[in-house]
Amino acid sequence: MTNYVLKNASIVNEGKITVSDIRISEGRITKIASDITPDAGDVIMDLSGKHVFPGMIDDQVHFREPGLTHKATIASEARAAVAGGVTSFMEMPNTVPNALTQELLADKYAIAAAGSLANYSFFMGAGNDNLEEVLKTNSRDVCGIKIFMGSSTGNMLVDNTQTLEKLFSSCEMLIATHCEDEPTVRARTALFKEKYPENAPAYIHPLVRNEEACYLSSSMAVDLAKKNNTRLHILHISTEEELALFETGKAVKDKKITAEVCVHHLWFDAAQYDTLGNQIKCNPAIKDARHKTALRKALISGELDIIATDHAPHTWEEKSQEFWKSPSGLPLVQHPLLLMIDLAKEGHISLELIAEKTAHAVADCFQIEERGYIREGYWADLAIVDLNKPQTVSKENVLYQCGWSPLEGHTLSASVEHTFVSGHLAYSQGAFNEAVKGKRLLFNR
């Protein structure tokens, strides 16, 4: 592998920003110090004025392969991720077929090994009748078990109370949950379908999948976890009410119950259904502005531990259908770091907290081996950002296979200039180098 010396970098890491050099040798960070002398053959990169973040570890994406490759592939979406400074991802099991057996899970790892530019891991899916398969999952090289406690894209709902009890009492691995109360969602869907049998306005989505649906399900998951001493991670928290379920004042590594928030719930609010319509239809729904405000504050106070994307692409044709037929989900994995930097410039979050919530805390939450921090001996997963180079999102520069973004027309205030994945310069100023693929994430459990 090529070795590098990164000179004069503003390193955003572990609660501070320091100007230093970084040596990368054989894929790892081997030295962080001022004025490192390059060895013969080292590639020198002067990063004066640039900020170096630990590469984002996105703990929730939907890359659609196998089975739905008309929407996306692991290779296509991993490229988009790397261009956005996302160096590792954890992908969900609601692909086609659903990843409900060890054999189907292994198939996804094989696809990623052959084609993913980013580092990767995949959740094992839990269903109503596959407990035996779930318990075979290897905690060393699989990120966790995913349970859909509310129905969403992919029809993997686990709604059997006895099954949930068995999963929470038997699983020693981290359980990640999608929490929306199914009876509430079904009742409200029927109510609004009666009012709007067709051509419903998109703004009803947070009224159908409302605050009550989220809180009822999240509180049930927390109760199950506390009863069984389960390691629980609740995905995509979207309401102010749910924040009361989580602890503050504790490091992530010391928590048994953790919470994730997604960039779209921090960025959009219900007022934007008028202009963006089904583009921002997702589960759980983007709700009114008070929730967005509360979620942003909870990143600082500590109820929310991790920022992710829940990247979920659909074709433009699919999303352009009338509301009831349009699938939920939006593509986001190319721009999460830059969106958070925009929020930092508006005073909602610090650069140091971005590094914590997108990398450090994810590594601690999942106990990822030698990633998530800019430390000597760790893999060199780095996002190099120019904070003063704006770019406008357009169809021409969106890299998703689906070819669209709800951010089109928005000018981001910063740009990702380079991305290192396990020490490989995978992306540099608009160009990809796919000679080296990403690595499978390993976990210290």
C-alpha positions in Angstrom: 0.0 0.0 0.0 1.0 3.6 -0.5 2.2 5.3 2.7 1.4 9.0 3.4 2.4 11.9 5.6 -0.4 14.4 6.0 1.1 17.7 7.0 -0.4 20.6 9.0 -3.8 19.0 9.4 -6.4 20.5 11.8 -7.4 17.2 13.5 -10.9 17.1 14.9 -10.7 14.3 17.5 -11.6 13.4 21.0 -13.1 16.7 22.0 -10.5 19.0 20.6 -9.0 20.4 17.4 -5.2 20.3 17.1 -2.8 21.1 14.2 -0.5 18.2 13.6 1.0 15.8 11.1 -0.3 12.2 10.5 1.8 9.3 9.2 -0.2 6.5 7.5 1.7 3.3 6.9 0.3 -0.1 5.8 -3.2 1.3 6.2 -2.8 2.4 9.8 -2.1 5.7 11.6 1.5 5.0 12.9 2.3 8.5 14.2 0.6 11.8 15.1 3.1 14.5 15.8 4.2 18.0 14.8 6.7 18.1 11.9 6.9 14.4 10.9 9.9 13.8 8.6 8.7 11.8 5.5 10.5 8.6 4.6 11.6 7.8 1.1 8.5 6.8 -1.0 6.0 8.5 1.3 3.3 10.6 -0.5 3.2 14.0 1.2 -0.1 15.9 1.4 -0.2 19.5 2.7 -3.5 19.9 4.5 -2.9 23.5 5.7 -6.4 25.0 6.3 -8.1 21.6 6.0 -9.9 19.8 8.8 -9.5 16.0 9.3 -12.4 14.1 10.9 -12.5 10.5 11.8 -14.4 8.9 8.9 -18.1 8.7 9.7 -19.4 5.2 10.7 -23.0 5.1 9.5 -24.8 2.5 11.6 -28.0 2.5 9.5 -28.2 2.3 5.7 -30.2 0.4 3.2 -28.1 -0.4 0.1 -30.8 -2.6 -1.4 -28.6 -5.5 -2.6 -29.5 -8.3 -3.2 -32.9 -8.2 -4.8 -33.7 -4.5 -5.3 -30.7 -3.5 -7.4 -32.9 -1.3 -9.6 -32.8 1.1 -6.7 -29.2 0.7 -5.6 -26.2 -1.6 -5.2 -23.7 -2.0 -2.4 -21.0 -0.8 -4.8 -22.9 2.3 -6.0 -24.0 3.5 -2.5 -20.6 2.8 -0.9 -19.0 5.0 -3.5 -21.5 7.8 -2.7 -20.8 7.2 1.0 -17.0 7.5 0.6 -17.4 10.7 -1.4 -19.2 12.1 1.7 -16.6 11.1 4.2 -18.5 8.0 5.3 -15.8 5.3 5.6 -17.8 2.5 7.2 -21.5 1.4 7.1 -23.8 -1.1 8.8 -26.6 -2.3 6.5 -30.1 -3.4 7.3 -31.6 -6.9 6.7 -34.8 -5.9 4.9 -33.3 -6.7 1.5 -34.9 -9.2 -0.9 -34.7 -11.9 0.3 -34.7 -10.7 3.9 -31.4 -11.6 5.7 -33.0 -14.1 8.1 -30.6 -17.0 7.8 -26.9 -17.2 8.3 -26.5 -18.2 4.7 -28.3 -15.2 3.3 -26.3 -12.9 5.7 -23.1 -14.5 4.4 -24.2 -13.7 0.8 -24.3 -10.0 1.6 -20.9 -10.1 3.1 -19.5 -11.7 -0.1 -21.1 -9.0 -2.3 -19.5 -6.3 -0.1 -16.1 -7.9 -0.1 -16.1 -7.9 -3.9 -17.5 -4.4 -4.5 -17.6 -2.1 -1.5 -15.2 0.9 -1.4 -16.2 1.5 2.2 -15.7 -0.8 5.2 -18.9 -2.7 6.0 -21.0 -4.8 8.3 -24.5 -6.2 8.1 -27.2 -6.7 10.7 -28.7 -10.2 11.1 -32.5 -9.9 10.8 -34.9 -11.2 13.4 -38.3 -12.5 12.4 -41.2 -14.1 14.2 -39.8 -17.6 13.7 -36.0 -17.6 13.2 -34.7 -17.4 16.8 -32.4 -20.4 16.3 -30.8 -18.7 13.3 -30.4 -15.4 15.2 -28.6 -17.1 18.0 -26.0 -18.5 15.6 -24.8 -15.0 14.8 -21.1 -14.4 15.4 -20.6 -11.3 17.6 -17.0 -10.9 16.5 -17.8 -10.0 12.9 -21.5 -9.1 12.8 -22.6 -5.7 14.1 -25.9 -6.7 15.7 -29.4 -8.1 15.5 -32.2 -5.9 13.9 -35.8 -6.1 15.0 -38.6 -4.2 13.2 -41.0 -3.5 16.1 -43.1 -1.5 13.6 -43.6 -2.3 9.9 -41.6 -0.4 7.4 -40.1 -1.1 3.9 -39.5 -4.8 3.5 -42.3 -6.4 5.6 -40.1 -7.7 8.5 -42.5 -6.8 11.3 -41.9 -8.8 14.6 -45.3 -8.4 16.4 -45.4 -11.6 18.4 -45.0 -10.6 22.1 -43.6 -14.0 23.0 -41.1 -13.8 20.2 -40.0 -10.4 21.4 -39.6 -11.7 24.9 -37.5 -14.6 23.7 -35.3 -12.3 21.5 -34.7 -9.8 24.3 -34.0 -12.6 26.9 -31.8 -14.8 24.7 -29.7 -12.4 22.6 -26.3 -11.5 24.1 -25.5 -9.3 21.1 -26.6 -5.7 20.6 -30.3 -5.5 19.5 -31.2 -2.5 17.2 -34.8 -1.7 16.9 -37.2 0.2 14.6 -39.8 1.4 17.0 -43.3 2.4 15.8 -46.4 0.9 17.4 -48.2 -1.2 14.7 -51.8 -1.0 16.0 -51.5 2.8 16.2 -50.1 3.1 12.7 -52.8 0.7 11.3 -55.6 2.5 13.0 -54.4 5.9 11.9 -53.8 4.7 8.3 -57.4 3.5 8.1 -58.6 6.8 9.5 -56.7 8.9 6.9 -57.4 6.6 4.0 -61.1 7.1 4.7 -60.5 10.9 4.5 -58.0 10.7 1.6 -58.7 7.5 -0.4 -56.3 8.8 -3.1 -54.1 11.7 -3.9 -53.4 12.3 -0.2 -51.1 15.2 0.7 -47.7 14.2 2.0 -48.1 16.3 5.1 -50.4 13.7 6.6 -47.5 11.3 7.0 -46.5 12.5 10.5 -50.2 12.4 11.5 -50.4 8.8 10.4 -47.1 7.8 12.0 -47.4 10.1 14.9 -45.7 10.8 18.2 -47.8 8.3 20.1 -46.8 5.4 17.8 -43.1 6.2 18.3 -43.3 6.6 22.1 -45.4 3.5 22.7 -43.0 1.2 20.8 -39.8 2.8 22.1 -41.0 2.6 25.7 -41.9 -1.0 25.2 -38.4 -1.8 23.8 -36.8 0.0 26.8 -39.0 -1.9 29.2 -38.1 -5.2 27.6 -34.4 -4.3 27.7 -34.4 -3.3 31.3 -36.3 -6.5 32.3 -33.9 -8.7 30.5 -30.7 -6.7 30.9 -30.4 -6.6 27.1 -28.0 -4.3 25.1 -30.5 -2.2 23.2 -29.9 0.5 20.6 -33.0 2.3 19.3 -32.7 3.7 15.8 -33.9 7.0 14.3 -35.5 8.7 17.3 -37.8 11.3 15.9 -39.8 12.8 18.8 -39.2 15.0 21.7 -41.3 12.7 23.9 -39.0 9.7 23.4 -36.0 11.6 24.7 -37.2 11.1 28.3 -36.5 7.3 27.8 -32.7 7.8 27.6 -29.9 8.6 30.1 -27.7 11.6 30.2 -24.4 12.1 31.9 -22.9 8.7 30.9 -20.4 7.7 28.3 -21.8 5.6 25.5 -19.6 2.7 26.5 -21.2 2.7 29.9 -24.8 2.6 28.7 -26.9 -0.5 28.2 -29.6 1.4 26.2 -28.5 3.9 23.5 -30.2 6.0 20.9 -29.6 7.1 17.4 -30.8 10.2 15.5 -30.8 10.6 11.7 -29.7 13.6 9.8 -33.1 14.1 8.1 -34.8 14.4 11.5 -32.2 17.1 12.5 -32.4 18.9 9.1 -36.0 18.8 7.8 -39.4 19.4 9.5 -43.0 19.0 8.6 -43.3 22.5 7.0 -41.2 21.1 4.1 -43.7 18.6 3.0 -45.3 21.4 1.1 -42.3 21.8 -1.2 -40.6 18.4 -1.0 -43.7 16.1 -0.7 -42.9 12.4 -0.9 -39.2 13.1 -1.2 -39.0 13.3 2.6 -41.6 10.6 3.3 -39.8 8.2 5.6 -40.4 5.9 8.6 -40.5 7.2 11.3 -41.9 10.4 9.8 -40.3 13.8 9.8 -42.5 15.7 12.3 -43.1 19.3 13.2 -40.3 21.7 14.1 -40.5 21.3 17.9 -39.1 17.8 17.5 -36.2 19.0 15.3 -35.3 21.6 17.9 -35.5 19.1 20.8 -33.4 16.5 18.9 -30.6 19.0 18.2 -30.5 20.0 21.9 -30.4 16.3 22.9 -27.2 15.7 21.0 -25.5 18.2 23.3 -27.2 17.0 26.5 -26.5 13.4 25.7 -29.9 11.6 25.4 -28.9 11.0 21.7 -25.7 9.1 21.2 -25.2 8.6 17.5 -25.9 10.5 14.2 -26.7 8.2 11.2 -28.4 8.6 7.8 -30.9 5.7 7.4 -30.0 6.1 3.7 -32.9 4.5 1.9 -33.0 5.1 -1.9 -35.9 4.5 -4.2 -36.2 5.4 -7.9 -37.7 8.7 -8.8 -40.6 6.9 -10.5 -41.4 5.1 -7.3 -41.2 8.2 -5.2 -43.3 10.2 -7.7 -46.3 7.9 -7.2 -49.3 9.2 -5.2 -48.8 9.3 -1.5 -50.2 5.9 -0.5 -48.2 4.1 -3.1 -44.9 6.1 -2.7 -42.4 4.1 -0.6 -40.8 5.5 2.5 -37.1 6.4 2.5 -34.7 9.0 1.2 -31.1 8.9 0.0 -28.7 10.8 2.3 -25.3 9.0 2.6 -23.3 11.3 0.4 -23.9 14.5 2.6 -24.3 13.7 6.3 -21.0 15.3 7.5 -21.5 18.4 5.4 -25.1 18.8 6.7 -23.8 18.6 10.2 -21.1 21.1 9.4 -23.8 23.5 8.2 -25.6 23.0 11.5 -22.3 23.7 13.3 -21.9 27.0 11.4 -25.4 27.9 12.5 -24.4 27.2 16.2 -26.4 24.0 16.8 -23.5 21.6 17.2 -19.7 21.9 17.4 -17.2 20.3 15.1 -15.8 18.2 18.0 -19.3 16.9 18.7 -19.8 16.0 15.1 -16.7 13.7 15.4 -18.0 12.2 18.6 -21.5 11.5 17.3 -20.6 10.2 13.8 -17.5 8.2 14.7 -16.3 8.0 18.4 -19.6 7.1 19.9 -20.5 4.6 17.1 -17.2 2.8 17.7 -17.9 2.7 21.4 -21.6 1.7 21.0 -20.8 -1.3 18.8 -17.3 -2.0 20.2 -15.7 -1.7 16.8 -12.1 -2.8 16.8 -9.5 0.0 16.0 -11.8 2.4 14.3 -13.7 5.6 15.0 -10.8 7.6 16.4 -7.7 9.3 15.0 -5.2 7.3 17.1 -1.8 5.8 16.6 -2.3 2.1 15.8 -5.9 2.5 14.5 -6.9 2.1 10.9 -6.7 5.3 8.9 -10.3 6.1 8.2 -10.2 9.8 7.6 -12.5 12.5 6.0 -10.6 15.6 5.0 -12.9 18.6 4.7 -12.5 22.1 3.4 -14.8 24.2 5.6 -14.6 27.1 3.1 -15.4 25.4 -0.2 -19.2 25.6 -0.8 -20.9 23.2 -3.2 -24.5 23.1 -4.5 -26.2 19.8 -4.6 -27.5 19.0 -8.1 -28.5 16.0 -10.1 -25.2 16.3 -11.9 -23.1 15.7 -8.7 -25.4 13.2 -6.9 -23.7 9.8 -6.9 -26.6 7.6 -5.8 -27.8 5.1 -8.4 -31.3 6.5 -7.9 -30.0 9.9 -9.3 -31.8 12.3 -7.0 -31.6 14.0 -3.6 -34.0 16.0 -1.5 -31.1 18.4 -1.0 -31.0 19.4 -4.7 -30.6 23.2 -4.9 -29.1 23.5 -1.4 -25.6 25.0 -1.2 -23.5 23.2 1.4 -20.9 25.4 3.1 -18.1 22.8 3.0 -16.7 20.0 0.8 -15.1 16.6 1.4 -11.8 16.8 -0.4 -10.3 13.4 0.3 -11.4 10.2 2.1 -9.1 7.5 3.4 -10.6 4.0 3.9 -8.3 1.7 5.9 -5.4 3.8 4.8 -6.3 3.7 1.1 -7.0 7.0 -0.6 -10.4 5.9 -1.9 -11.6 9.4 -2.9 -9.7 12.5 -3.9 -11.2 15.7 -5.3 -13.9 14.1 -7.2 -12.0 11.0 -8.4 -12.3 7.4 -7.0 -9.5 4.8 -6.7 -11.2 1.4 -6.4 -8.0 -0.6 -6.6 -8.5 -1.5 -2.9 -11.9 -2.4 -1.4 -13.1 -1.7 2.1 -12.7 -4.2 5.0 -15.1 -6.1 7.1 -15.6 -4.5 10.5 -14.6 -6.5 13.6 -16.0 -6.1 17.1 -14.4 -6.5 20.5 -17.1 -8.3 22.4 
